[in-house]
Structure formats: C-alpha cells, structure tokens
Amino acid sequence: MIEKTMPIPTGDGAMSTFIVYPERGGPHPVVLFLMDAPGMREELRNMSRRLASAGYYVMTSQLYYRDVEEFNVFETGDRERMTELMGHLSNAKVVDDCRAMLAVAADDPAADADRVGTVGYCMSGPFTLAVAAAIPDQVKAAASIHGVRLATDADDSPHRHLGSIAGEVYVGCAEHDEHAPNDMVEEFAAALASSGIAGEVEWYPGTEHGFAFAERPQYNLAASERHWERLHALFQRTLQH
C-alpha cells in the first residue's frame, strides 16, 4: 500500500488529506471517505486502508481545517468545541472540499477521478449525498452510514436533491439513533423511493448511532461487518468496471 498525507489547497486554506491506495493495478477508482464529527484520527485512517486494500484510491480530509489544523475529540474531550466546529460546516462547503480533492486525484496517475464513490458517517451522511448530487458526472455511488440530517426543512436537505444524483445510493441506519430519528429516516426513504434513482435504505436491528466504529462503545461487530459488506458490494458494482 502507498500512503501519503498532503495539504490540498482550497478557497479557504490548506486541507490536510490522508491518501492511501494499492501499489499495483492502477489507476484506481477514487473513494472520498468523509470524516465523522470527532475529527481525524488513526481509526479513520485504518478504515481508509481497509477500503484501499480492495482496490481504491481513498482520500480522507480534516474537514475542520478552516478553524483548526488538527482536532480529535477523543484526545481533547472538548465536545463543546466539536459542536462548534460541526456548526461551521455545510453541504456547500464540503462539496467545495470534495471538488478540491478530486482535482488532486485527477492529476495523479494512480487515480481514476472519473469513477468516484463517497462514504460518510454520522455528520457526513448528508455531505456524501450532497456531493453525489453536486458532482453527478463523476460520483457513481454514495453511502451514508448512521447519517444525520437526511431529511430536514432546509433547502439543501439531501432528500430534496435526490433527483440530481446519477449514481447509486446506500443508506444504512441504526435502529436506535437519537441523532437520526426513525421518522426522519422514513421521510428520506419515501423521497428515495419516489426519486427514481437506484438506492436502498437499510435498518440495522439492535444497533445504536456509531455502530460501525470499532473504538466506540456502541460498536456492533456483526453490524459493522455488514456495513463493510454493503460498501464493498456497492463500490464493486458501480466503480470496478
């Protein structure tokens, strides 16, 4: 595996980005792995490595770069700061960040930036769908895992823009999730069903928000492995051709 961390220039500064991909067999489809609220940490890099080992050029960035150089709430314990940083992000800002990542990938012979998948966890669930809607020519698949704010009253709510997505959508939801209530997920599922795009909303019975992360107390091994199975199948169908 090849790994590097580099600053990617954006209109708002330099975004530290971890990139990992196989040594052989390129150019590889690109997967934008969007961080969750706690911030960049080794757990996310390890998850990126797991995806990359299946044949992808995986990029994951420190999305809070506009405010801080580094942040990991599991090290600082500062949840107030985490909430503040989350509040400074938006679908539009993350779309801009992903465009910057894809510009870098387009210049790397190891990457195929015409075949792109996105995956977001928790706070990045809506971001991954916004990216798919904003960059439909490149994004062939988008996955949200225990994502929040999938259906809101806001104009940029993901459920309002599903018709702009050209690729396939997968949304995996925890059965018990105070951050993503069942009625919100059901509203999103109804919008997806009426959108005409390829997609699925799947419940993970007996799970709580954060079940995919091995280093969280909510971790559920069986559910987490199912989410990996779903991700690999999604990206294999849409990117590996």
C-alpha positions in Angstrom: 0.0 0.0 0.0 1.1 3.6 -0.7 0.2 6.3 1.8 0.8 10.0 2.0 -0.6 13.0 3.8 -0.7 16.3 2.0 -2.2 19.7 2.2 -4.8 20.3 -0.5 -5.4 23.9 -1.4 -9.0 25.2 -1.3 -10.5 28.6 -1.5 -10.5 28.7 2.3 -7.0 27.4 3.1 -5.0 24.2 3.2 -6.9 20.9 3.9 -4.8 18.1 5.4 -5.6 15.0 3.5 -4.7 11.3 4.0 -4.4 9.3 0.8 -3.9 5.6 0.5 -4.1 3.2 -2.4 -2.6 -0.1 -3.6 0.9 -0.3 -5.1 -0.3 -2.2 -8.2 -3.2 -2.3 -10.6 -4.0 1.4 -11.0 -5.4 3.7 -11.9 -7.8 3.0 -9.1 -11.3 4.4 -8.6 -11.5 7.2 -6.1 -13.3 6.9 -2.8 -13.9 10.1 -0.8 -14.1 9.0 2.8 -15.7 11.8 4.8 -14.8 12.0 8.5 -17.3 12.0 11.3 -17.7 14.7 13.9 -15.0 13.6 16.4 -12.3 14.5 13.8 -9.4 12.9 12.0 -7.7 10.1 13.9 -6.0 6.8 13.3 -9.3 4.9 13.3 -10.4 6.7 10.2 -7.1 6.1 8.5 -7.3 2.4 9.3 -10.8 2.3 7.8 -9.5 4.1 4.7 -6.7 1.5 4.5 -9.3 -1.3 4.6 -11.2 0.2 1.7 -8.0 0.9 -0.3 -6.8 -2.7 0.0 -9.8 -3.7 -2.1 -8.5 -1.6 -5.0 -9.4 2.0 -4.3 -7.6 5.4 -4.1 -9.0 6.6 -0.8 -8.9 10.2 0.3 -10.0 11.4 3.8 -9.5 15.0 4.8 -9.5 17.0 8.0 -12.7 18.9 7.3 -12.4 21.3 10.2 -9.3 22.9 8.6 -11.0 26.3 8.3 -10.8 26.6 12.0 -8.1 24.3 13.3 -5.1 22.5 12.0 -6.0 19.3 13.9 -8.9 18.1 16.0 -9.7 14.8 17.7 -12.4 14.9 20.4 -11.3 11.6 21.8 -7.9 13.2 22.7 -9.2 16.6 23.8 -12.5 15.6 25.3 -13.9 19.0 24.2 -17.3 18.2 22.9 -18.4 21.9 23.0 -15.6 22.7 20.6 -16.7 19.7 18.4 -20.2 21.0 18.3 -18.9 24.5 17.3 -16.7 23.0 14.6 -19.6 20.9 13.2 -21.7 24.0 13.0 -19.2 25.8 10.8 -19.5 23.1 8.1 -22.2 23.0 5.5 -23.2 20.8 2.5 -21.8 23.5 0.2 -18.5 23.8 1.9 -17.9 20.1 1.9 -18.9 19.9 -1.8 -16.2 22.5 -2.5 -13.7 20.5 -0.4 -14.5 17.4 -2.4 -14.0 19.2 -5.7 -10.6 20.2 -4.4 -9.8 16.6 -3.5 -10.9 15.4 -6.9 -8.8 18.0 -8.7 -5.7 16.5 -6.9 -6.9 12.9 -7.8 -7.3 13.9 -11.5 -3.6 14.9 -11.6 -2.4 11.6 -10.0 -1.8 8.7 -12.5 -2.7 6.3 -9.7 -6.2 7.6 -9.5 -9.2 7.4 -11.9 -11.2 10.5 -10.9 -14.0 9.7 -13.4 -15.0 6.8 -11.2 -15.8 8.2 -7.8 -17.6 6.8 -4.7 -18.3 8.7 -1.5 -19.0 7.4 2.0 -19.9 9.5 5.1 -20.5 8.6 8.7 -22.7 10.4 11.2 -22.4 14.2 10.5 -21.1 13.3 7.0 -24.1 11.3 6.0 -25.8 14.3 4.4 -22.4 15.5 3.0 -21.9 12.4 0.9 -25.3 12.7 -0.6 -24.8 16.4 -1.3 -21.5 15.6 -3.1 -23.3 13.0 -5.2 -26.0 15.5 -6.2 -23.5 18.3 -7.0 -21.0 16.2 -9.0 -23.1 13.6 -10.8 -20.8 13.1 -13.7 -18.1 11.7 -11.5 -19.8 10.3 -8.4 -21.2 6.8 -9.3 -22.0 5.8 -5.7 -22.7 7.4 -2.3 -23.1 5.7 1.0 -24.3 7.2 4.3 -23.8 5.2 7.5 -25.8 6.2 10.6 -26.0 9.6 8.9 -27.8 12.6 10.4 -29.9 15.4 8.8 -31.0 13.3 5.9 -34.4 15.0 5.7 -34.8 18.5 7.2 -36.7 21.7 6.4 -33.6 23.2 4.9 -33.4 24.0 1.2 -30.2 21.9 0.9 -31.6 18.9 2.7 -30.4 15.7 1.0 -33.9 14.3 0.4 -34.8 17.4 -1.7 -31.9 16.8 -4.2 -32.0 13.1 -4.8 -33.2 13.7 -8.4 -29.8 15.3 -9.2 -27.9 12.1 -8.3 -26.9 9.9 -11.2 -25.2 7.1 -9.2 -26.5 4.6 -6.7 -27.2 5.4 -3.1 -26.9 3.3 0.0 -28.1 4.5 3.4 -27.5 2.3 6.5 -29.3 3.3 9.7 -29.1 2.3 13.3 -32.4 1.1 14.8 -31.9 3.2 17.9 -30.5 6.6 17.0 -31.4 9.8 18.8 -29.4 11.8 16.1 -31.3 10.2 13.2 -34.9 9.5 14.4 -36.9 6.8 12.7 -39.4 9.3 11.3 -36.6 11.3 9.6 -35.2 8.1 8.0 -38.7 7.1 6.9 -39.2 10.5 5.3 -35.8 10.1 3.5 -36.7 6.6 2.4 -40.0 7.8 0.9 -38.2 10.5 -1.0 -35.7 8.0 -2.3 -38.4 5.6 -3.4 -40.2 8.4 -5.4 -36.9 9.8 -6.9 -36.5 7.1 -9.4 -32.7 6.7 -8.7 -31.1 3.4 -7.7 -30.8 3.2 -4.0 -31.6 1.4 -0.7 -32.3 2.4 2.9 -31.4 -0.5 5.3 -32.1 -0.7 9.0 -29.5 -2.4 11.3 -31.6 -4.0 14.0 -30.4 -3.7 17.6 -27.8 -1.1 16.8 -27.1 2.4 18.1 -25.6 5.5 16.5 -21.9 4.8 15.8 -22.2 1.1 15.5 -19.6 1.0 12.6 -16.7 2.3 14.7 -14.7 -0.3 16.5 -13.3 2.2 19.0 -16.7 3.4 20.2 -18.8 1.8 23.0 -21.7 1.5 20.5 -19.7 -0.8 18.2 -21.6 -3.8 17.0 -19.3 -6.3 15.3 -21.9 -8.0 13.2 -23.5 -4.8 12.0 -20.2 -3.2 11.3 -19.1 -6.1 9.2 -22.4 -6.0 7.3 -21.8 -2.3 6.5 -18.4 -3.2 5.1 -20.0 -6.0 3.0 -22.5 -3.4 1.7 -19.8 -0.8 0.9 -17.6 -3.3 -0.9 -20.6 -4.6 -3.0 -21.8 -1.0 -3.8 -18.4 0.1 -5.0 -17.7 -3.1 -6.8 -21.0 -2.7 -8.8 -20.5 0.9 -9.6 -16.8 1.6 -9.7 -14.9 -1.5 -10.7 -15.6 -1.7 -14.4 
